[in-house]
């Protein structure tokens, strides 16, 4: 069976042959052509989401037959929604330019120079234009060998700019300060600018170094936190923490997951890969206690601060790598009166994670998949460990892309 991604792209291409592109063509390259990297410039959202639902059903029936699949939850804001965007720095002679990696190119050095992207706020595009112009000035010299990515986090209320570099030295810091003055003078909503040191040469702009440890973050200017309100609670989180890119989906997602967990529960809610505590804090009033765990220290510290600020006293957040050994200790008291939610990274869970959770026999587990291509293998692991998937809820968390977030509900067989 073909991947969901390839099936969806084929459906979009076929649709594009028979229908004109949307009138609001905001996906443009520096050459004046339509950007080919997402579906948002090809079809309007009502067409896109219809094709996505059809493709998902086709893939699902071939890959996970017999598993109930709920209707796709649409995104309240399907365009200009991304609160995290990025541009890679490409060297062209003695000049740096910003672009996106073309996934169809044979070499990762091929850039698509994007001026406008329909799934990113126009304010992000304006900032990238300012950065791109500044990169053509002599002050940008120290970035020539160092700059890897320019990342923007935030919405029209507040934005942060993160410069991912191979190394932080005196010249890079001087260049970053010069860029900071330029950007803050032109855009008053830029609340913070940072350097992030990562020499891994990976395609992820704030990933981990080759050793597995986080890169070094250095503040150049301004605040170190962002915020949003979800489920009536204000979450203030550090700029380096993982955050969902489509904040318009957070309220619908939290509400639906609470229903899937059959809240309230008399026991403990285990919030695994909890980040800054979005689920654990949102559901703290519907469980006897909450135990959250994540490997990121800044996110765990933020979860504790948020809980304290909201006067939540039944939640505990622990920094821990989530593997077989750590989960045996973390969940040693878990049992049939408890529930769990896990939101692992794109590549799925580590060996033993599913098996340990299943061994505690929690009466209900919600497993979030942001990469559905790993879902068949993970479902089989749950099955072998004695759990059955009884429902799957797809959410269009990433409109314009060939990705669907799926919440799978697992119960003891």
Secondary structure, DSSP 8 states (H G I E B T S, - for coil): ---HHHHHHHHHHHHHHHS---SS---EETTSSB--SSGGGTS-HHHHHHHHHHHHHHHHHHHSTTS-B---B--SS-SS-BSEEEEEEEEETTEEEEEEE-TTSSSTT-EE-EEE-TTB-HHHHHHHHHHHHHHTSGGGGGGTTTEEEEEEEE-SS-EEEEEEES---HHHHHHHHHHHHHHHHH-TTEEEEEEEE--S--S-TT-B-TTSSB-EEEEEEE--EEEEEETTEEEEEETTS---SBGGGHHHHHHHHHHHTTS--SSEEEEET-TTTHHHHHTGGGSSEEEEEES-HHHHHHHHHHHHHTT--SEEEEE---SHHHHHHHTTT--TT-EEEE---TT---TTHHHHHHHTT-SEEEEEESSGGGHHHHHHHHHHTTEEEEEEEEE-TTTTSS--EEEEEEEE-
